[in-house]
């Protein structure tokens, strides 16, 4: 029979693979699982299996879904003329929570990042081009994070779609609502000047 | 059938119960599980079930064990005259890794913390007193963290055992090896002066 440390080390390694969990946190979690009581551990496990057994990614947009086509893509009341490009399926939930957007989505599943060896072919960019050719969008809103990778991906998509005569926009970068000018970094201040609007 | 967000929210809540994981990290983990591939998720789950099925807490010291009595308590080559008091089962592994100590252990399973409503009766302190009466220890080394709770628990144990005429010590508090005096906080400097030793 393997030693207690063997099982602890195995769980620790598995948890350390999850995003945001380092080796020390993973080891703390492993000990916590031992103290939690079997009932609580089984409810953690069953929530995981239910998740992966019931959720898939939508064949059209790449968002989460309980069917092959997600609730947003199959919703006839949504605006079929606007497409919002996001990095991950999670971003769809974030945009939906704002209740500001009623169009369709396209999930890239990442951003172009040459340093990490991620090029356009590693993302759902070809399918984006195909959708833009096949469907009759009037506007493509690119909603990526204002980082080097996000900006590079935005420019790549804009140039790829330039021949299609679409209205391509990106969401505004500037001071977050409720923030204080005094504490804003100069890159954000600079973006907020570039993107100033007439009042 | 429940909506995709239902399953995601359920997993997020379960992960947010684990130490060091907030709601946002838990939600990121839930999405990561979906992208991981079923094989990897099942190996995470099986590592958890193996852990809780195979590991128990030692009936004597409270450390982790694959039997009712752990490998340390049943090891006849260890020094039965010295007992080291630690906060958690994990601390045993940390002390063992230093290879400096060869005696027995006693796990308190927490520290006295009136603010969190944790008193001596919530910890394995009565069993510690019983062990000190029944066994023939010559030294009790208290190895708790140098925090308010750790110090309070140390003093409580020392006064509880004072009538037993045992040699009660605590591990040294001072500058960590490899650290720079310049960056040490004044509480640590103060402890290092109090605990100075003749060279």
Interface residues (C-beta under 8 A of the other chain):
Chain A: X1 X2 X3 X4 X5 X7 X8 X10 X11 X13 X14 X15 X17 X18 X19 X20 X21 X25 X27 X28 X29 X30 X31 X32 X33 X34 X38 X40 X41 X43 X44 X45 X47 X48 X49 X50 X51 X52 X54 X55 X57 X64 X65 X66 X70 X71 X88 X89 X90 X93
Chain B: X1 X2 X3 X4 X5 X7 X8 X10 X11 X13 X14 X15 X17 X18 X19 X20 X21 X25 X27 X28 X29 X30 X31 X32 X33 X34 X38 X40 X41 X43 X44 X45 X47 X48 X49 X50 X51 X52 X54 X55 X57 X64 X65 X66 X70 X71 X88 X89 X90 X93
